[in-house]
Amino acid sequence: MIDPPDFIDPDQADQWAITALSAAGIDTTQVLGVSADLGFFSEQAARQAAAELMMAGYSAVKVAQTGWNAKPSPLFPQMTSWTTTVTTNVVPTLDTVRSMRVGLGQYAAATGGRWVSGGVGTPVTDAWASAEAGAIDPAIIDQVDQQLIDYLFAYDSNMRQATLMNTGLLFGTEAAARQVAAELIGTGYSEVSVVPSKAGWTTSVGTYFVPKLESIRALRLNLTQFAQSRGGSWVGCTGAVATPKGFDEQPS
């Protein structure tokens, strides 16, 4: 990958990034996931920003610890301790990328944070676009937990290592889905997203833990109760797995 040249004009940097994507064969006339990293000096500030930006309409937010600085350093002012990553699904034109950079840069500065970087990737989606409320038979719901364990094992996941587990919660309105996402990112979950689905709006909730049957079941029960208390329902859970070797190889 070619390193970007140093630009004084941020608009030139944005345009270079879009042009580089096109040169790499990516169709930049289609909706993609445009993201930004904002740095903060405390977990509380990072999570508050994530919750506020989720309510403001961004497709996904994520919070992660990225350092140990508790306050700005005179030598390295951009080195913060927590990063809030926000993503929105949009066609990446110069105007849309600039608007996001300027708006989030101003937001971060006003809330004690820093603009760190921006990027473009795949659009935000989840595994429950066709999910319907009550689609899983309550009589066999406990089997779903074991099926997830079997799925992770089949894909050779390290069952002793923390794995990203995503849970889907279905709501009738975007406002309800966003409110739940904001609450959950504010209380300690790693990442959340909100996307439209066949039966309404889906909040995807991501958290890391060692995948044991009792842990998966506890997560399902807790989030089911949480969703139901806010008019929603649990629709599924998936674990992040690596692509099996040779899976994406083209036949000779």
Backbone torsions as a table, in degrees:
resi	resn	phi	psi	omega
1	MET	NA	137.0	-178.9
2	ILE	-82.1	130.2	177.1
3	ASP	-70.6	139.5	180.0
4	PRO	-68.9	145.3	175.7
5	PRO	-69.0	163.5	178.2
6	ASP	-81.4	120.2	179.5
7	PHE	-111.1	137.0	171.3
8	ILE	-80.8	-38.2	179.9
9	ASP	-86.7	115.5	-179.2
10	PRO	-62.6	-28.6	176.7
11	ASP	-62.7	-37.5	178.2
12	GLN	-65.8	-38.1	178.2
13	ALA	-64.7	-42.4	178.9
14	ASP	-62.5	-45.3	-178.9
15	GLN	-65.5	-38.9	178.2
16	TRP	-60.8	-42.2	-179.0
17	ALA	-63.5	-42.0	179.4
18	ILE	-65.2	-43.7	179.2
19	THR	-63.2	-38.3	179.7
20	ALA	-64.8	-37.0	177.2
21	LEU	-63.7	-44.3	178.4
22	SER	-62.1	-40.5	179.5
23	ALA	-65.4	-26.1	179.1
24	ALA	-84.8	3.1	177.0
25	GLY	92.9	8.8	179.9
26	ILE	-89.6	131.2	-178.8
27	ASP	-78.5	100.8	-177.4
28	THR	-84.8	5.7	172.9
29	THR	-90.3	-4.1	178.6
30	GLN	-101.2	162.7	177.9
31	VAL	-66.8	129.5	176.8
32	LEU	-129.3	174.6	177.3
33	GLY	-94.2	105.5	177.9
34	VAL	-92.9	124.1	-172.6
35	SER	-124.0	164.4	177.0
36	ALA	-146.7	142.4	174.2
37	ASP	-104.3	126.3	176.7
38	LEU	-115.6	130.7	-178.2
39	GLY	-98.3	139.6	177.9
40	PHE	-134.3	164.8	-175.2
41	PHE	-102.3	6.2	175.0
42	SER	-151.8	153.7	177.2
43	GLU	-63.3	-39.4	-179.0
44	GLN	-59.3	-44.6	-179.8
45	ALA	-66.0	-39.8	-179.6
46	ALA	-65.3	-41.9	-178.9
47	ARG	-72.3	-36.1	177.4
48	GLN	-63.8	-42.0	178.0
49	ALA	-62.8	-43.1	179.7
50	ALA	-60.6	-43.8	-179.8
51	ALA	-64.5	-44.0	-179.2
52	GLU	-65.2	-40.0	-178.4
53	LEU	-73.5	-30.7	172.6
54	MET	-63.2	-43.5	178.6
55	MET	-67.4	-24.0	-179.3
56	ALA	-79.3	-10.2	174.0
57	GLY	118.8	2.9	178.5
58	TYR	-70.9	151.2	-174.5
59	SER	-74.0	-35.0	-177.1
60	ALA	-151.1	148.2	174.6
61	VAL	-137.1	147.6	-179.2
62	LYS	-142.0	143.3	179.6
63	VAL	-125.4	131.1	180.0
64	ALA	-146.9	145.6	174.6
65	GLN	-78.4	129.5	-175.7
66	THR	-127.9	7.1	179.9
67	GLY	-179.0	-166.5	-175.4
68	TRP	-129.1	5.1	-178.5
69	ASN	-70.2	122.2	179.0
70	ALA	-92.4	-8.4	178.7
71	LYS	-156.8	163.3	-178.8
72	PRO	-60.1	141.2	176.8
73	SER	-100.8	132.5	178.6
74	PRO	-59.9	-32.1	-177.2
75	LEU	-83.8	-35.1	-177.2
76	PHE	-131.3	73.6	-174.1
77	PRO	-63.8	-20.4	-178.3
78	GLN	-88.8	-5.4	-177.6
79	MET	-84.1	99.3	179.6
80	THR	-105.7	172.5	-174.3
81	SER	-101.3	-19.8	-179.4
82	TRP	-134.5	140.5	-179.2
83	THR	-119.7	128.7	171.6
84	THR	-103.5	118.6	177.7
85	THR	-102.9	126.2	178.9
86	VAL	-119.0	142.7	-178.4
87	THR	-134.6	141.3	174.4
88	THR	-131.9	145.9	177.7
89	ASN	-87.5	115.6	-175.2
90	VAL	-160.9	156.7	172.1
91	VAL	-72.8	123.6	-173.3
92	PRO	-80.5	79.9	173.0
93	THR	-92.7	168.9	177.6
94	LEU	-59.1	-39.9	-179.3
95	ASP	-64.7	-45.2	-177.5
96	THR	-69.3	-39.8	179.5
97	VAL	-67.9	-42.5	178.2
98	ARG	-62.2	-45.3	-179.0
99	SER	-59.6	-41.4	179.2
100	MET	-67.3	-43.8	-179.6
101	ARG	-62.1	-46.8	-177.8
102	VAL	-68.7	-47.3	-177.8
103	GLY	-62.7	-46.5	-179.4
104	LEU	-73.0	-30.4	175.3
105	GLY	-63.5	-43.0	177.6
106	GLN	-66.6	-40.3	179.0
107	TYR	-62.4	-47.6	-178.8
108	ALA	-61.0	-43.9	-179.4
109	ALA	-63.2	-36.5	-178.6
110	ALA	-74.0	-18.3	-177.5
111	THR	-112.3	19.7	175.2
112	GLY	82.6	15.5	-178.0
113	GLY	-114.4	-165.1	-177.7
114	ARG	-139.1	143.0	165.3
115	TRP	-73.7	130.1	-178.9
116	VAL	-106.2	-56.2	-178.0
117	SER	-166.1	168.0	176.3
118	GLY	-130.0	167.7	-179.8
119	GLY	-165.4	172.0	178.2
120	VAL	-133.8	132.9	-179.9
121	GLY	-146.4	-156.2	179.4
122	THR	-70.2	149.9	179.3
123	PRO	-67.3	156.0	179.8
124	VAL	-73.1	123.3	175.1
125	THR	-137.3	176.9	171.6
126	ASP	-146.0	-178.8	-173.9
127	ALA	-88.3	4.7	-170.5
128	TRP	-122.2	31.0	-178.1
129	ALA	-60.4	-30.5	-178.2
130	SER	-105.2	10.9	-176.1
131	ALA	-69.3	148.0	175.9
132	GLU	-126.7	147.3	179.7
133	ALA	-60.9	135.0	177.4
134	GLY	72.6	19.3	-176.5
135	ALA	-71.9	-22.8	-178.8
136	ILE	-97.2	129.3	-179.3
137	ASP	-65.5	120.4	-179.4
138	PRO	-56.4	-26.0	-177.8
139	ALA	-69.2	-22.2	-178.2
140	ILE	-118.1	12.2	-174.2
141	ILE	-59.9	-36.1	180.0
142	ASP	-64.3	-27.4	178.7
143	GLN	-67.0	-27.1	-179.8
144	VAL	-62.8	-36.6	178.7
145	ASP	-62.4	-45.3	179.2
146	GLN	-67.1	-35.2	178.2
147	GLN	-63.3	-35.0	177.6
148	LEU	-67.5	-42.1	175.8
149	ILE	-58.9	-45.6	-180.0
150	ASP	-62.1	-38.8	179.1
151	TYR	-62.9	-46.6	179.4
152	LEU	-62.9	-41.6	-180.0
153	PHE	-64.8	-39.9	-178.7
154	ALA	-64.4	-30.4	178.8
155	TYR	-92.8	17.3	173.8
156	ASP	59.6	36.6	176.2
157	SER	-71.7	150.0	175.8
158	ASN	-77.9	105.0	-174.5
159	MET	-76.5	0.2	176.6
160	ARG	-107.8	4.1	-176.8
161	GLN	-116.3	143.4	178.4
162	ALA	-58.9	132.2	-176.8
163	THR	-125.1	145.2	176.6
164	LEU	-73.0	118.5	178.0
165	MET	-112.2	127.6	-179.2
166	ASN	-111.6	129.9	179.4
167	THR	-113.6	135.8	178.7
168	GLY	-100.3	130.0	177.1
169	LEU	-122.9	131.6	-174.7
170	LEU	-105.6	135.0	179.4
171	PHE	-133.9	157.9	-176.5
172	GLY	-78.4	-23.0	-177.2
173	THR	-132.8	155.6	176.7
174	GLU	-63.1	-39.5	-178.2
175	ALA	-60.3	-43.4	179.3
176	ALA	-65.6	-42.4	-179.8
177	ALA	-63.2	-41.0	-179.9
178	ARG	-70.0	-38.2	179.6
179	GLN	-62.1	-43.5	178.6
180	VAL	-64.6	-44.5	178.9
181	ALA	-59.2	-43.1	179.8
182	ALA	-64.5	-41.4	178.6
183	GLU	-62.8	-43.3	-174.8
184	LEU	-72.2	-38.8	177.7
185	ILE	-68.1	-29.1	179.3
186	GLY	-74.9	-19.6	-176.6
187	THR	-102.0	3.9	172.4
188	GLY	126.4	-6.0	177.4
189	TYR	-71.2	152.8	-171.2
190	SER	-74.6	-40.6	-177.3
191	GLU	-157.5	151.4	177.8
192	VAL	-141.7	153.9	174.0
193	SER	-144.5	158.9	178.2
194	VAL	-134.3	123.3	179.3
195	VAL	-139.6	153.4	176.8
196	PRO	-69.4	149.1	178.2
197	SER	-135.6	178.0	-176.9
198	LYS	-58.7	-38.1	-173.9
199	ALA	-108.2	11.2	-179.4
200	GLY	151.7	-122.6	-179.7
201	TRP	-133.6	136.6	-178.2
202	THR	-108.4	129.8	169.7
203	THR	-99.9	118.5	175.5
204	SER	-97.7	129.1	-174.8
205	VAL	-118.6	120.4	-178.4
206	GLY	-110.5	138.2	176.4
207	THR	-151.3	152.2	-178.9
208	TYR	-101.5	131.7	170.1
209	PHE	-163.3	163.9	177.6
210	VAL	-70.4	123.6	-172.8
211	PRO	-75.8	92.5	173.2
212	LYS	-113.5	153.4	-175.2
213	LEU	-56.4	-45.2	-178.1
214	GLU	-66.7	-32.9	178.8
215	SER	-70.5	-41.2	178.4
216	ILE	-64.7	-42.0	179.9
217	ARG	-65.7	-41.7	179.3
218	ALA	-63.5	-40.5	178.0
219	LEU	-62.5	-45.3	-179.9
220	ARG	-61.3	-46.2	-178.8
221	LEU	-64.0	-43.7	-178.5
222	ASN	-64.2	-46.3	-178.1
223	LEU	-74.5	-28.6	174.5
224	THR	-63.2	-47.9	179.0
225	GLN	-63.0	-40.6	179.8
226	PHE	-63.1	-46.4	-179.2
227	ALA	-64.3	-44.1	-178.6
228	GLN	-63.4	-34.3	179.1
229	SER	-68.4	-13.1	179.7
230	ARG	-119.5	21.7	174.2
231	GLY	82.3	14.7	-178.3
232	GLY	-115.2	-168.6	179.8
233	SER	-149.0	156.8	175.8
234	TRP	-83.1	134.8	-178.6
235	VAL	-123.5	-7.1	177.5
236	GLY	160.7	169.3	177.7
237	CYS	-144.9	138.3	177.9
238	THR	-131.2	158.6	176.1
239	GLY	-118.6	145.2	179.2
240	ALA	-72.4	127.1	179.6
241	VAL	-129.9	156.6	177.4
242	ALA	-82.0	149.2	175.3
243	THR	-67.8	128.1	-180.0
244	PRO	-58.3	147.4	179.5
245	LYS	-59.3	132.8	178.5
246	GLY	84.6	-6.3	-175.5
247	PHE	-64.3	-38.3	-176.8
248	ASP	-99.5	12.5	178.3
249	GLU	-79.7	141.4	179.7
250	GLN	-81.5	139.0	178.2
251	PRO	-63.9	145.3	-178.4
252	SER	-82.6	NA	NA
